[in-house]
Amino acid sequence: MKIKNLLPSFLLMAISVHCFADNVLTASDVSIQAGQTATLNITLSDEGPSYNAFVFDLLLPEGISIATSAEDGQYIATYNSERTKGSDYQLLIANHKAHSYRVIGFNQTNESFGSKGVLLTITLQAATDITNGNATGALITDFTDQEYGSSVLGLVATDNYWTYGFPQASFTVSMTNDTGIHDLQADDAEANTYNLMGQRVQHADKGVFIKNGKKIIKK
């Protein structure tokens, strides 16, 4: 699917006035294990205008992707049901480029997303070969659409269709790849004591034993 098809016309018409706000959209830190999924919360943290549309690029570390449904192959992401009741809220996601997804949300009847709080959740999937450690993801909200030659920024307010941009919001992805198999230590055969039947014994009291490759006799 081409990205231009994911840009609603009202978003492109709303770029004449740019008002920048700090940390309007933020993303939660995430802990994820190899081969498993985890939830990324996208939060609306601004108390300013009421917004009815947003667009951002989600950048993920290598080995992390947005999970897809086994039923229809669609990316797994949902709005917070408490703030988006009804069927007029739309959410579109496309794989924009390597490790990057364009996420667009809007209301078809110009209703607001509501006040500050969790706006939507996105399910992340970790590859089985990720390495242990922390990596950085980001919401990029100030970018230029090459085809239209104009800046498509952040959120669209319901009052006057102004576009509100905001700085890049970073988040930490803590990755763990623990197979459950740790360093194994082989028995030190030379330090063990065996009877003549080859059985290891804890206490060589009386009899003939083999220790350090040598026969010993204890009386």
N, C-alpha and C positions, 0 to 999 in steps of 0.2 A: 504494500500500500504506500503511495507517495505521500510525503509529508504535506504537500500543498492541499491535499484533499482533507487533511485534518485541521485546517485553519478556517474556522467559521468566518463568514464574510464580515460579521459585526466586529470581530477581533481586528481585522485588517483596517476597518474604517475608524477604529478607536485610537489611533496613534498620533493624533494631532497635538495633544497636550500630554506631557510627561511629568508626573508628580512622583517623586521618589520617597518611599517610606522604608524605614529600617526593619528588617526581619519580619516582613509580612507573612511569608511562608517559611516554615522551618521543618526539619526532618529529625526524627529521633535517632539516637545511636542504636546499633543493632549488634547482637551476638548470634553467631550462626556456626553450626558444625558442618563438616564435610558431608555432602550428600543430603543435607536436611534443608528445611525451610524456616524462615523467620519473618516477622511482621515489621514493616517500616511504616511509622505513623507520619503523615504530613499534616502539620498543624497550622491553622490560621491564627496568628498571634497579634494582629493589629486591631485596635479598637476604633479605627477610622471609618471610612465609608463602607456601605454595604456593597459586597461584590457579587456579581452574578456570572463571572467567567474567569478562568485563569489558564495560563499556559506556561510550562517550564520544561527544561530538559533535565532528566535525571541521569547523572553520571554515576556508574557503579564500578567498583574495583574489578580487576581481572579475576575470573572464576565465580563472580556473582552475577546473577541475571534475575529478571522478573519471571516468576514461576508462571507456567501456563496450565490451563485446565486439561485434564485427560479426556474430557468429553468433547470439547469443541476447539481446543487449541488456543483459546483466548487468554490474554494476560489476566492474571488474578489480581484485581484491585476493586475495592468497594468504597462507596461514600459512607460517612458516619450517618446511620439511619435516623438519628435524632434530629439532624439538621437538614436532611434532604428527603423528606417524605414526599412520595408521589413519583410519577414516571417522567416528569419533565426535566430531570437532571440527567445530563449525558456525560459520559466519560470515555475518552478516546486515547489509546496508547499505540504508538508505533515505534519499532526499532529504528532509531534515527541514524546511528552509525555505531562503530565498535564501542561497546560498553556504554551506550547512550540511548535513552528512550525519550521521545517527546510525549508529554502528558498534557492533554487538553480537557478541561471540564467547563460546562456551561449549562445554563437553564434556558429552555426554549421559550418560556413565557416571561423572562426577565425577572424572575423571583431571586431573592437574595440567598446566599449560602448561610446567612446568619452571623452570629457574633463569634468571637475568638473561641478556639478549641480545636480538637482533632477534626480535620476536614475529610480525609480519606486514609485508607490503609492499603498498602501494596505488599504483596507476598513475594519475598525474595527466595531464590533457590541457589544453593551453593554447589559447586562442582565437587566431585569426589576427590580431586587432587589438589585442593587448595592447601596453602601452607599456613602454619600457625603464625599469628601476629595480627596487628591492627593495620587497617588501610582506610583511606578517606574516600567518601562519596560526596556528592554535591548536588544541589538544586541550582541550575543555571537559569537565570530569569532575564538576562539582558543579552539578547542575541539578534543577529540580522538575518532575515530571510532573504537568501540570495536572489530568488526569482522575483520577489516583489520589491526588493531593494529598500526595504523599510524595516525599522526596528519594531519587533513584536515583544512587548514587555509585560510580564507579570499578570496583573489582574485588571478586570474591567469593572468599574463601579456602576451601580444601578442608577445613580442620580443623573449623570450627564455623559455616560459612555467614555469618560476619561480613562486612559490607561495608566495604571500605577505600577511603576517598576521598583525593584528593590535589589540589594546586593546579593551576591552568591551566598547561599547557606550551606555550610559543610556539616557532615556528620561522620561518625566513626563506625566502621564495620570491624568487629572483633571476630576473627576467624580461627577455628579450632579444627585440627585434623588429628583425632585421637583414635587409633584403630583398636585400642584396648590391649595391644601386644607391646609389652615393654621389654627392656633389656633382660635377657635370660642368661643365667649363669650355670654353666655345666658343672656337674659334680667334679670335685678334685679327686680323681681316682687314686692318686698317689697318697693322699692324706687319709684315705679310708682303709678300714680293716675288714678282711673277708675271711670266712671259714673255708674249709677245703671243698665245700659244695658251691662256692662262688657267691654265697650270700653275705651281704654286708652286715656287720655286727656293731652294735654300739659300745659294748663292753667286752673286751677280750680277757676273760677271767682265767680260764684253764683250757688247754688244748693247743692245737696247731693252727696257726693263722697266717694269712698273707698280708703284709703291710709294706707299702712302698716297694712292691715287687719282690719282697724277700720273705722267706718263711721264718716265722718266729714261733717259739714254743713257750707256752706259759704253764707253769706247774702250780 
